[in-house]
Every structure is written in C-alpha cells, then in structure tokens.
Amino acid sequence: MPGRVVRDFPLFPLALVALPAEVVPLHIFEPRYRTMISECLEQEREFGIVWASEDATRPIGCAARITDVLETLPDGRMNILTEGTRPFKVVEEQHDLPYPAATIEWLQDDPEKLSEPVVLAACEIYRELVEQATDKEPDPGELAEMSAYEMAATVDFGLDAKQELLDLRSENARLTFVTRLLRAALKRLDFIERAQARARSNGKVHFG
C-alpha cells in the first residue's frame, strides 16, 4: 500500500546511514544546513538523512528528529543530537529551497504476522552479544519488545548492511537479517577476546 507523499522535505545527504531509533550526533557547519536545521527547530519538523556514497545518493533514507541542541557556536555552527524516526523514499529531488529537499513517500511495511521463531532467534543472539560485550544482561521484558531497528541501532554495523536493513519492508526479513549480522558480530567479538588473551599470555597456553 503506497504511503503518504510529502513535498518540501528537507534532506541531509551524509556519508552515513541512519536507522529508526538510532541516536545520531551531527555537526552543522554549512550555511544551507544551518538554515535547514534552524527551520526544523522552529517548525518542530523532521528532516531526512540519506546516504551519499561514492557511487550515488541512495533513494531510501531515514527521517530524523532533533532531540537536543548541544552547542551553538558564535559563528552559527551547531552540534546537535538527532534520533532516527521512520524510513522514506525520495520520489523527486527539489531545487527550489535554500537547502537540499525532495518530494518523499513515507514507506510502510508489507502486511504480515511476526514469526515467533524469527523473533526468538534475534532476541537470543542479541542477548548473547550484549552480555559478552558489556557483562550486563538485557531486561527480558524490554528485549522482547525490541524491533530489528532498535537492536541494530545499538551495534556498529557497516553502511552497506545498515542500508540493506533500511531497504527491507518486512519486519520478519529485518529480524532474520539482523540475526545474521549479530551472529557475525559475536564471532568477531569471540575472535578479538581470544586474540587479546593470547597477547596477554605471550602466545603461551597456561595450565593450572
């Protein structure tokens, strides 16, 4: 089902991919983006973050809301905190505003019923990774309510993986993909810990 179309939506092309629920700090220094952020603050509206890779600017991005202005410098530069809210697709770029903008369509997920095995697999591997990385156990109630986006927002995956996650229109597909990413992250963490243990022991295995 098509989503709502919005004109004059501010765009911020960046060398990053934002996800819904992800906290993204930004340093605003170009005059056009200072204008854009000032208007978003005044109107309490979202703006869109799209990944400007070396090849092209991706058409599917994530809207963000400004949650805090950390610092406003005398020359007008700003340090702000933003949070990803919802995915969108660029329908047509606009060049009639003082900053990048577009006509966008809010993206909706395909109708589906969540698969319990898929949810449980994602929650279990996420719990394992959090425990191994932080020595803390996630709250079971909070963990059961977490979406794929919320899990992925707390782990530093690569840009390609985050964009692929943002492109998916199925929560079951996102959870399955996040499970694969989390398993790979857990293996890397295991490898790093083993390598550090070997370094501490000068390459020798100690018994007793």
N, C-alpha and C positions, 0 to 999 in steps of 0.2 A: 504494500500500500504506500503510495507516494506521501512524503512528509510535507510539512508546510514550507513554502518558499518565502524568503525574506530578501529584500533589496537593501542596498547601502550598508552591508555588513562589514565592519572593519576587519581587515586581515593583517596578520603579522607573520610574514614568511621568515622562518628561522632555520638554523641548522640543527633542529631538534624535533622530536615527535612527542607531543603531549597526549596523555590519556585521561579520560574521565576519572576523577578522584585523585589525580596526581597533583602534588604541590610543585609549582614551577616558579623559582625566583627569576626575575628579569631586571636587567639594567637598561633603562630607556635613555638614549642619548641623541638620536637623530631628531631634528625639529619636527618632521612629519609624524613620527611616532609619539613624540611628546604631545602634539596636538591630539592625536588619536586617543591616547590614554587619558588625557585631561577630559575629553568629551565623554569617554566611557565612565569616568568617575562622576562627572556631573549628572549624567543621564542614568547612572547605575545599570549600565548595559554590558553585555558580554562582547568579546572580540574573538576572532578566530586565529589559532596558531596552525600554520601549515608548514610541512617540511620542505624547505628549499634545498634539495640535494644537489650534487654536482651535475646530475643529468637534467633534472626538471623539478618544478614545484608540484608536489603531489596534490591531486584534486580533493582528496578526503583528508579533513583536518579535525581538530578538536576545539570546540569553543572553550573559553576560559573566562572566569570572573576574577576581578581584583579583590583580594581578601585583605590586603594591608599595604599601605604606603610606608615603607621602612625609612626612607630618607628622600628629601627633596633638596637638591644642591642649589647654590646661588645662581648657577648658570642655567637652571631649568632641568637638568638631568635628574632622573628618579631611579630609586631602587624599590621595586615592588614585589609582593608575593601574589601569585595567582593560583587558582585551582581549576583543573580541567572539569568541564561540566557534561558536554554531550557532543557526539560526532556530527559532522555535516559534510556536504559535498558542494564544491564550487560549481555552480551552473554557468555563470558568465562573469568574467572579470569586469570591473568598472574602473573608469579612469576620470570620473567627474568629481572626485572628492580630493581634499588636500593630502590624503594618505591612501595606501592601497585598500581596496574594498571590492566586494563582489556581491552578486546575487547568489544566495546559497539555498540549499534544501536541507532541512533537518532530516537526518537518517533514522529510520525505525528498524527494529529487529523483525525478522520473519516470525510469524506466529508459530509457537512450538511449546511443548511441555518439557520442562527440565528433566534430564535423565539423572536419576538418583546415583547410579554407579559413577557417572561422569563427575557429578558434584563431589561425591565422597573421595574419589581419586585425587581431585585437585586439592581438596581440603587437607587430605593426609600428607601429600608431598609438601604442601605449603607449611604445614605444622612442623614437619621434619626439618625443613630448611631454616625456619625461624629459630627452632630450638638449637640447631647446630651453630647458626651464625651468631645468636645472641644469648644463648643459655637461658632463654625465657620461653615459657610455654604460652601460646596464644590462648585467650579466653575461648572455650569451646562454643559458647553462645554467639560471640562476635564472629568467630571463624565460620560458623555455619551460615551466617548471613552475608558473607563477603562475596562480591561478584568477581568475575575474572579480571575486570579492570582494576578493582581495588587490590587484588593480590599483585597484579603486575606493576601497579603504581609504586609498590614498596621495594621492588627489585630492579637493579640496574641492567636491563636487557639492552641489546643493541638496537640501533634505529630501525633496521630492516624488520626485525622481529616485532617491534612496537607498532610499526606502520601496518604490518600484516594483521596484527591483532585489531587495530583500529578499523581496518577494511572489512572485517568479518561482521555479518549481520545476523549471527546466531550465537546465543549465549552458550549453548552446548558446544559449538565449534570453538568458541573462545576458551572455554574451560579446558577442552581437550588440548588445544594448542598451548595454553599456559602450563598445563601439567607436563607437557614435553619440555618446555623451557625451564621449568622448576627442577625437573629431574636432571637436566644438563647442568644447571647451576649447582645442584647438590653434589654432582660428580666432581665439578671443578673445585668446590669447597673441600671435598674429601682429599683431592689431589694436593691442594695447597697446604692443608694441615699435615699430610704425610710428608711433604717436602720440607716443611718447617721443622717437623720432628726429626727428620734425617739430618737437617742442618745443625740442630741443637746437639745431636749425638755424634757430630763429625763423621756421619756416614756409617757409624757402627751400631749394631743392634745390641742392646743391653739386656741381659737376663738376670732375674732375681732383683 
